[in-house]
Amino acid sequence: MKNRQAVVLLSGGLDSATTLYLAKKKGYKCFGLIFDYGQRHKREIEYAKKIARAANFPYQVLKIRLPWKGSSLLDKQTKISVKVSRCQGVKGIPDTYVPARNIIFLSFALSYAEAIKAQGIFIGAHTQDYSGYPDCRPEFYRAFSRVITTGTKSGAEKHKIRIETPLINQNKAQIIRLAVRLGVPLELTWSCYRGGRVPCSKCDSCYYRAKGFKEAGIKDPSLRDVS
């Protein structure tokens, strides 16, 4: 099918960057959606913009407010802090979970996709995430697909909008190897939950990124970026 269009959720991390490049390889004309939702730092937004410019595709930054907080990624003025949890064997949903974040993001992406008559919505969720985040599980995306079918004009008129999760069954090392094959500029990706000058190397996201690069046998090029 020619002239396929897709909305790609772009966070600035290596998973979403790899997903973008994979969507482009599949022949989609991509439209990026970057969310400024009051997260602790804007660094990931700036990196998402860098990735979009490197990939030469249009994007929008959508600013939304979640004033009720409820996550260590949102509560800047409270005692909630970004903790090292899962990498130390702590079970349960981590404090970095943002209430219903992927439901919110996908709802905006769906509205965008329906408006431009796109055929797909790409999101970089994968197995390592859904072990801790309920809105990263495969069954969640299957359920959201049913929402599209039953609750939109596109669904009613049989204009299929697919939720694409191409990384869902891959671990971080596999994603990194795929990113290298696709030519993803990994030096332009940012994973750290803290917005320092360099990655903290202590939070869960830094831990899994470092572990993934080590298992992939590849040096992380982003560690040279101290801008």
C-alpha positions as CSV (number, residue, x, y, z in Angstrom):
1,M,0.0,0.0,0.0
2,K,1.5,3.3,-1.1
3,N,1.3,6.7,0.6
4,R,0.8,5.2,4.1
5,Q,0.9,7.7,7.0
6,A,1.6,7.1,10.6
7,V,1.8,9.1,13.8
8,V,4.9,8.3,15.8
9,L,5.1,9.0,19.6
10,L,8.6,10.4,20.1
11,S,10.0,10.7,23.7
12,G,13.7,11.3,23.0
13,G,14.6,7.8,24.2
14,L,16.3,5.1,22.1
15,D,13.1,3.0,22.0
16,S,11.0,5.6,20.4
17,A,13.8,6.7,18.1
18,T,14.2,3.1,16.9
19,T,10.5,2.8,16.4
20,L,10.5,6.0,14.2
21,Y,13.3,4.7,12.0
22,L,11.6,1.3,11.7
23,A,8.3,3.0,10.7
24,K,10.2,5.0,8.0
25,K,11.8,1.8,6.7
26,K,8.4,0.2,6.4
27,G,7.5,3.0,4.1
28,Y,5.3,5.2,6.2
29,K,5.3,8.9,5.9
30,C,5.7,9.8,9.6
31,F,4.4,12.6,11.7
32,G,5.9,13.0,15.2
33,L,4.1,13.8,18.4
34,I,6.3,14.9,21.3
35,F,4.6,15.6,24.7
36,D,5.5,18.3,27.2
37,Y,3.4,17.0,30.1
38,G,5.1,18.7,33.0
39,Q,7.9,16.1,33.4
40,R,10.8,16.9,35.7
41,H,13.1,18.2,32.9
42,K,12.8,19.3,29.3
43,R,16.0,17.5,28.2
44,E,14.1,14.6,26.8
45,I,12.0,17.0,24.7
46,E,15.1,18.7,23.3
47,Y,16.5,15.3,22.4
48,A,13.3,14.2,20.8
49,K,13.5,17.4,18.6
50,K,17.0,16.5,17.6
51,I,16.0,13.0,16.6
52,A,13.1,14.4,14.5
53,R,15.4,16.8,12.8
54,A,18.0,14.1,12.1
55,A,15.3,11.9,10.6
56,N,14.0,14.8,8.6
57,F,10.3,14.4,9.5
58,P,7.7,16.9,10.7
59,Y,6.7,16.9,14.4
60,Q,4.6,18.8,16.9
61,V,5.2,19.4,20.6
62,L,2.0,19.1,22.4
63,K,1.9,20.8,25.8
64,I,-0.6,19.3,28.3
65,R,-1.0,19.6,32.1
66,L,-1.5,16.8,34.6
67,P,-1.9,19.0,37.7
68,W,-2.8,16.1,40.0
69,K,0.8,14.8,39.7
70,G,1.0,11.3,41.2
71,S,4.4,10.3,39.8
72,S,8.1,11.0,40.7
73,L,8.4,12.2,37.1
74,L,5.9,15.0,37.8
75,D,6.2,15.9,41.5
76,K,9.1,18.3,41.4
77,Q,8.2,20.0,44.7
78,T,7.3,17.0,46.8
79,K,9.2,14.4,48.7
80,I,8.7,11.9,45.8
81,S,12.1,11.3,44.2
82,V,13.2,9.2,41.2
83,K,14.3,6.0,42.9
84,V,16.4,3.0,41.8
85,S,13.9,0.2,42.1
86,R,13.4,-2.5,39.6
87,C,17.1,-2.8,38.9
88,Q,17.5,-3.7,42.6
89,G,14.8,-6.3,42.5
90,V,12.0,-4.2,43.9
91,K,8.6,-5.6,42.7
92,G,5.5,-3.8,41.7
93,I,4.8,-0.7,39.7
94,P,7.7,1.8,40.0
95,D,7.2,5.4,41.3
96,T,8.0,6.7,37.8
97,Y,4.7,5.4,36.6
98,V,2.6,8.4,35.4
99,P,-1.1,7.7,35.9
100,A,-2.7,6.6,32.6
101,R,0.1,8.3,30.6
102,N,0.0,6.0,27.6
103,I,-3.8,6.1,27.5
104,I,-3.6,9.9,27.4
105,F,-0.8,9.9,24.8
106,L,-2.5,7.4,22.5
107,S,-5.8,9.3,22.7
108,F,-4.1,12.4,21.4
109,A,-2.2,10.3,18.8
110,L,-5.5,8.7,17.7
111,S,-7.2,12.1,17.3
112,Y,-4.2,13.3,15.2
113,A,-4.2,10.1,13.1
114,E,-7.9,10.2,12.5
115,A,-7.7,13.8,11.4
116,I,-4.9,13.2,8.8
117,K,-6.3,9.8,7.8
118,A,-3.2,8.0,8.9
119,Q,-3.2,4.2,8.9
120,G,-1.0,3.7,12.0
121,I,0.2,4.9,15.4
122,F,3.7,3.8,16.4
123,I,4.8,3.5,20.0
124,G,8.1,2.1,21.3
125,A,6.7,0.0,24.2
126,H,8.5,-3.3,24.9
127,T,8.7,-6.2,27.3
128,Q,11.2,-4.7,29.7
129,D,8.7,-1.9,30.4
130,Y,5.5,-3.9,30.7
131,S,7.0,-5.9,33.6
132,G,6.6,-2.7,35.6
133,Y,4.2,-0.5,33.7
134,P,0.6,-1.8,33.2
135,D,0.1,0.5,30.2
136,C,3.0,-1.1,28.3
137,R,1.5,-4.6,28.2
138,P,0.5,-6.2,24.9
139,E,-3.1,-6.8,26.2
140,F,-3.4,-3.0,26.8
141,Y,-2.6,-2.3,23.2
142,R,-5.1,-5.0,22.0
143,A,-7.7,-3.3,24.2
144,F,-6.9,0.1,22.9
145,S,-7.3,-1.2,19.3
146,R,-10.8,-2.3,20.2
147,V,-11.5,1.3,21.4
148,I,-10.4,2.5,18.0
149,T,-12.8,0.1,16.3
150,T,-15.8,0.9,18.5
151,G,-15.3,4.5,19.4
152,T,-14.2,6.4,16.4
153,K,-15.5,7.5,13.0
154,S,-12.6,5.7,11.4
155,G,-13.6,2.5,13.1
156,A,-17.3,2.9,12.2
157,E,-16.4,3.4,8.6
158,K,-13.9,0.5,8.5
159,H,-10.9,2.8,8.0
160,K,-8.4,0.8,10.1
161,I,-5.9,2.7,12.3
162,R,-3.5,0.2,13.7
163,I,-1.6,0.5,17.0
164,E,1.9,-0.6,16.0
165,T,4.3,-1.8,18.8
166,P,7.2,-3.3,16.7
167,L,9.5,-3.6,19.8
168,I,7.0,-5.2,22.1
169,N,8.8,-8.6,22.4
170,Q,12.3,-7.3,22.3
171,N,14.7,-6.5,25.2
172,K,17.0,-3.5,25.3
173,A,20.0,-5.2,23.8
174,Q,17.9,-6.4,20.8
175,I,16.5,-2.9,20.4
176,I,20.0,-1.4,20.4
177,R,21.2,-3.9,17.8
178,L,18.2,-3.1,15.6
179,A,18.8,0.6,16.1
180,V,22.4,0.3,14.8
181,R,21.2,-1.7,11.8
182,L,18.7,1.1,11.0
183,G,21.2,3.9,11.4
184,V,19.5,5.5,14.4
185,P,21.6,8.3,15.8
186,L,21.8,6.9,19.3
187,E,24.1,9.7,20.4
188,L,21.0,11.9,20.1
189,T,18.9,9.8,22.5
190,W,18.3,10.5,26.2
191,S,17.1,7.9,28.7
192,C,17.9,9.3,32.1
193,Y,14.9,10.2,34.4
194,R,17.0,13.0,35.9
195,G,17.7,16.0,33.8
196,G,21.3,16.6,34.6
197,R,24.2,17.6,32.4
198,V,25.0,14.0,31.9
199,P,23.1,10.8,32.6
200,C,23.0,9.9,36.3
201,S,23.8,6.2,35.7
202,K,21.7,5.3,38.8
203,C,18.0,5.5,37.9
204,D,16.2,2.5,36.4
205,S,16.3,3.9,32.9
206,C,20.0,4.5,33.0
207,Y,20.6,1.0,34.4
208,Y,18.6,-0.8,31.7
209,R,20.2,1.3,29.0
210,A,23.7,0.5,30.2
211,K,22.8,-3.1,30.6
212,G,21.4,-3.2,27.1
213,F,24.5,-1.7,25.5
214,K,26.7,-4.1,27.5
215,E,24.7,-7.1,26.4
216,A,24.7,-5.9,22.8
217,G,28.5,-5.4,22.9
218,I,28.2,-1.8,21.7
219,K,29.5,1.3,23.3
220,D,26.9,3.9,24.2
221,P,27.7,6.9,22.0
222,S,25.5,9.2,24.1
223,L,27.9,9.2,27.0
224,R,30.2,11.4,24.9
225,D,27.5,14.1,24.8
226,V,27.9,16.4,27.8
227,S,26.2,19.5,26.3
